[in-house]
Amino acid sequence: MAAQCTPAEPVELRVNLKKGDKYVQTMTTEQKVVQSLPQMGPGVPAGKQTQTSTVTITYTIECTDVDEEGTTIKLTYDRIQVEKEQSTAMDGSKSESPGRKTVYDSQKDENPTDPETIAYSVMIGNGFSVKLSPRAEVLDMLGVEEFLNRVYSGLKIPDTAEGREVKKMLHEQFGANTMKHMLSRSYLPYPEGKVAEGDSWKDTMDLGGAGFPLKVENTYTVDDLDSSEAVLMTEGKITSIEGQTMKIMSMELAYDIQGKQTGEQVIGLDKGVVVRSELKRTLKGETKVISMPQLSEEMVIPMEVETTITLETE
């Protein structure tokens, strides 16, 4: 007679770290962005620009305090590896023209000269703290401004109009919203009650800190459950946030983009954190250049984005 597996008992997903707990996570983001370039003037053909990037960030998480409100953790950057490449193919051309290429590894490149990689180098050994609720909701970000000030000082940004624009751009790239978004990959919001195999819950996440004014409406479903892990299947619908724009230096951009997110996230029940995950995002739509110096009318740039995000916990 075949043995029958008994379904695991429902569990309450909660952050369960103790003061002094420490672990290391490595997050890798692979992305490909393809933009269709409009004709910029007489004799200048339209074309296509492709940007590919792989960014791997390794950081240490340490639990520094636990109280009735939740858990405080400290995140410290250990290593950053970056590979970025850009190429352009003009209509009528059979070949692509290579553009800017960036390769950086904080363990190998001790004295970077590029402003972007200098910013990465200053991050190593530094970080910030986060207060989490028992359900892994971010209650507060602590020390982010101090962290950014260390990045600013490492870059030696002058106190000029241009320097202030650079600081503003860095604040958007490394500020509290971006860090909160990054943490959402390792701390997803847990439901109020217990869950069993087959149960689902929903959550909406703002991706503004990720570079686009977008929101993701996620559905998490418990696909497998045992005494040590809960395996969640994630499905999300991605849409633009109406009325929101993004400013980069002297440009103002708006987005009309739709997409989806799918993947698997595994929760370790002993500590209540994501121990490994893989998420895939696909986006398609338009970037609209609303304002830019010497721009006489709105420019529309069709684009497609493919992103894969993996997380491993040691």
N, C-alpha and C positions, 0 to 999 in steps of 0.2 A: 504494500500500500504506500503510495507516494506521500512523503512528508509535506505538510502544508506550512507555509511561512505565516506567522502571526504578525499582523501590522503593528508597527511600533506605536507606543502610547503617544498621545499628543504632547507637545513640548511648548514651553514658553520661551521664546527667543529674547534674550536679554544680554546686555554687556555684563560680563562677569569677571572683570579684571580685579586683581588685588594689588595694593600698593607694592611697588618693587618689581612687578611683572615686566618683562622686557622681551621684545621679539623684533625681527627684521623682515621688512617687506620689500619686494622688488616689483615695480610697475613698469611695464613696457607699452608704449603707445606707438603703433605703426599707422601712418596716415598717407593717403594719396589725394591730392586736390588737383582737379583739372578744370581750368577756366578757359572759356572761349573769349578771345580778345577781339573787340570791335575794330573796324578800320579807323585809325587815328588821324588820317588826313590824306590828301592827294598823294598817290604813289606809295602809300604805306598800307600793305595788305593786312587783312584780318588774320588771325592765327589762333593758336592754342598754347596755353602755358600749363606745364605740369610741375607740381611741387610734391616731392616725396620726403618723408621724414621718419626716423625711428629715434625715439627718446626713451631711455631707460633710466629710471630713478630708483636708487636704493636708499632706504631710510630706516632708522631705528625708532621704534615706538616704546616708550617707557611710561608705565602708570605711576603718577606722582601723588595722587590723592583720590580717595573714595569717600563720599559722604551721602547724606540722604537724597540730595538732588541728583547725584550722578557720579561720573568718573572723569578725572582730569588726566589727560595723557600729554606727553611731550614728544614732539616729532623732531628728529635731528637728521639732516641730510648727510649721507655717508659717501655716495658716489653718484655722478651724473654722466651719462654717455649720450652723445648726440650725433646723429648723421642726418644732414639735410642737403637736398639737391634740387635745383630748379633748371628747367629746360624750356625752350620756346620753339615751336614749329609754325612757320608762317604758311598761309594758304599758297599752294602752288609749289612748295618746296618739299623735296623728298627726305630731307634730313632735319634733325633737331639741332638748335644752337644751344650749347651748354651755358648755364648761367652761374649764379652764385652757389658755392658748395661749402658746407660747414661740417667739419669732423672734430669732435672734442671728447676727451675722456679725462675726468678729473683726477684719475689715478696716474695718468701718464703725462698730461700737459700741465706742467707746474706754473708756467708763465704765459698764459694766453694773452693775445693782443687784441682780438676782436671784441668789441663792446658786449655782444651777446654772450660769448663764452667767458668773459671776465665776470659777468653777472652770475653765471653758473658757478664759477670758481669761488666766489664770495659766499655762496650759499652753503658750501661744504663745511660741516662742523657747526653750522648754525641751524636755527629752526624756530618753532613757536609751540604754544600749548593750546589744547582744545578741551572744553568742558562738554561731555556727552551725557545725555539723559540715559536712564536704564534701557530705553528703547532705541538707543544709538542715534538720537536726534542731536544735532549740533546746537548746544545752548549758547556757547560763547567762544570767541577766538581770542586768545591771549598772547600778546607779544608780537603780533604781526607787524605793527608799525615799527617797532624796534628792529625787527628782522629786515624790513624794507630799508630802514635808515642805514643798516650795515651794508646792504647792497648798493645804496646810493653812494656811500662814502668810498666803497671799493672802486666804483666807477669814476670817482672824482668829477661828478656832474656839476658844471658851473651854475651859479644862481642867476641865470639869464632867462629870457623868454623861451628860447629853444631848450635850455636845460630843464625848465619847468615842464615843458611838453614831454620831454623824455621821461621825467619822473612820473608824469601822469600815465604814460604808456606802460611803464614798469609796474605802476600801482595796479593797473588793470590786469597785467600778466601774472603778477605775484601777490596780489592783494588778497583780502579776506575771502572774497567771492570765489576766486580761483582756487584757493586752498580748501575752501569748503567743498567745492566741486570735486577736487582730487580725493578728499577724504570720503566722499560718497561712494567711491569705488571699493573702499574697504570697510565702510560702516553704512550699510543701507538701513532705512527706517523699518523697525520691526512692528508687527501688528500688536494691538492691545491684548488680545486673548491668546490662548494656546492654539497651535496649528498641528494638523496631522497631514499625512500624505493626501495630495489632491486639493488641499485648501489653498486659497488665493487671497491676496490683498493688493490694494492699489496705492500708488503714491505719485505725486507730480513733482518733478525736479526742474529747477531753473538752471539752464546751461550758460547763462550770461557770462560767468567767470571762465568759461571754456573758450571764449573768443567770439561767440555768436549769441545774439539775443534770441535764444530758443528755449523751448520747454519740452520736457519728455514726460509723457504720461505712462508710467510703468505698471505692469501687472506682474507680481511675483507669485509663482505657484510651487508648492512643495512637491518635488518630483520623487524624492527618495528620502527616507528618514531611518536612522538607526540610533544606537546609544551614544555615538560620538559625533556624528555629522548630520546636517540637513542640507540636501541638494536642492537648490532653487533654480527653476527655469524662469528667465526674465524676458518679457516682451514689452516693447515700448513704442509709442507713436510720437514722432518728433515733429513739431510745428514751430513756425516763427511766432514771436511775441509781438502782437500788433501794436504799432506805435512806437516801439523801441528802436533806436538807432545806435550805432557804435562810432566813436570818433577815434581816428588814428592820425596823430599829428594834425595836419591841416585838412584832412579829409573827413567827411561824414558819410557813413555807409548805412544802408538799410538792406534787409534780407527778406526774400520771399522763398522760403525753403520748407520742404517736407521730407520726411524720412522715417526710418524705423530702427529699432535697436533690439537685438536678440542675443541671448547667451545663457551661460550657466554660472552660478555663484554657489560656492560651498561654504557653509557656516560651521565652524568648530564649536560644538556646544559647550565645551569646558570653559572657554574664555568668551564666547559669544561674539567672535569677530570672523570676518571673511578670511579663510585660509588660502583659497585659490579661486580664480575666476577667469572667464574669458567672455568679453562682450564685443559684438560686431555692430557697427553703425553704418548706415548708408544714407546719404543726404543728396537731394537734387533740387535745384531751383535757380534763383537769380540773386546776384549781388547788385544793388543799385547805388551808384556813386551820386549822392544827392548834391554835395558841394565839394569843390576842390579849386584851388587857385587856377585861373585861366580856363575853367570849365564853363562853357556857355549853356549847356543843357544837360539834363540828367543822362548818365551813362548806365546801360544795363549790361551786366556780364553774366551769362549763363555759367553754372558751375555744378560739379559733382564731387562728392567727398566720400571716401571709403576709409573707415577707421577700425582698427582692432586693438583692444586694450586687454592685456593679461596681467594678472596679479599672482604672485607667489609669496607665501609666508614661511619663514624659517623659525 
